[in-house]
Amino acid sequence: MKSKHPMQGEYVATELEEHRIDVAELRVGMFVCRLDRPWEETSFPLQGVELLGTDDIEAIRAHCRFVYIDARRQVRDTPALMLTRTRLAESRFDNVRRYANSAPFEDELPRAQQALQQASAMVDRIFAEVSRGQALSAEQVEQAVRPLVASILRHADVFFWVEGLRHRGGYSYRHAINCSALAAAFGRHMGLAEETIISMAAGGLLMDVGMTRVPESLLQHAGPLDDAGLAVVRAHVQHGLDILDGSSITDPDVADIMRTHHERHDGSGYPGRLSGRAIPLAGRMLGIIDAYDAMITPRPYRCALSRHQALRQIYAARDTLFQAEMVEQFQVCLGVYPTGSLVELSTGEIAVVSAQNQVRRLRPRVVVLSTPEQQPLDDFHRLDLMLPKTGQPPVEIVRSLTVAECGIDPAGLFLT
């Protein structure tokens, strides 16, 4: 966890220059802003496709005869694409890093499991001690966060695979770990320094620690809260800052995240009704993460969305609740079907996404869980959708699913 540097300003392009072209003319580096058909009729989750490689071009050609490109917008093949669009010039972004998976999936698996176990134990301890009025321990936060970040830096998918397969725990604890891991993954994708990523992961872990001072009856309340109840829940932001002030943690990024993760791009958030670049970068990033994880997590009063559906809702809120460029980068970070997503294949089989294929984001690696008739299997098998079997048509993802929709919960299947 490190100190903060001053923001120097941003630039966001706002104009659009559309040109209609035949799909045969598509080239890597173009940005497709409109199709010859509704987006809902395609497998693309967002209204806008960055052509980062030939696989993206092939995917467009499979759906369309012509498209519209934005001539003002050129895609650069770099994990710091966001920086070229908004000029986020904090000095920590001056030396963008390129992270690649340095450990094979199977080798990282036991280390990710150990990191999750340690993070879970530390989060349980942190929340329990804070609930009893004890001071927040910087040492415990470090012990929770560092192994988690190290695993995600070694391999972008394994920790999410392991975390997604564990049996459900309490919402506050699970949300804290998920947001911490998502913050680490987002920071990795953006090419941030390891210590900055640790700061973001610590902020994700702690941003809702103030909820320990909110009555459980309000947290489990079914339906909308009245104004009085809403005010009590929203006070968790200040409670969290008070808890942080009473600790030895002085990292300003962590404080920024706790203070601003409920602020919104259009000024409709709380507690300060900040808008646009008045919201610190870390707060903007964690605001997206917080909303996304809340959507994909089941609660007593509502069902969870699929990861794919949650990304669509986040994207629909671009330039209103969330900064558009940041939303786009979050989607690129997680992929079209994020690791842990339940999906239906073109064969009829149900599968769970185990890892992303960066060169073909619509063709991840999966573990097949059912027969084509969607009956659960006893023996699961892995399938790389980039590698079709000889003489057979390629297998594609038809749609995303929730546990409620398909009746199969990967958490109970011992897939690790």
Secondary structure by P-SEA (a helix, b strand, c coil): cbbbbbbcccccccbbbbbbbccccccccccccccccccccccccccccccccaaaaaaaaaccccccccccccccccccccccccccccccccbbbbbccccccccaaaaaaaaaaaaaaaaaaaaaaaaacccccaaaaaaacaaaaaaaaacccaaaaaaaacccccaaaaaaaaaaaaaaaaaaaacccaaaaaaaaaaaacccccccccccccccccccccaaaaaaaaaaaaaaaaaaaacccccaaaaaaaacccccccccccccccccccccaaaaaaaaaaaaaaaaccccccccccaaaaaaaaaaaccccccaaaaaaaaaaaccccccbbbbccccbbbbbcccccccccccbbbbccccccccccbbbbbccccccccccbbbbccccccccccccccccccc
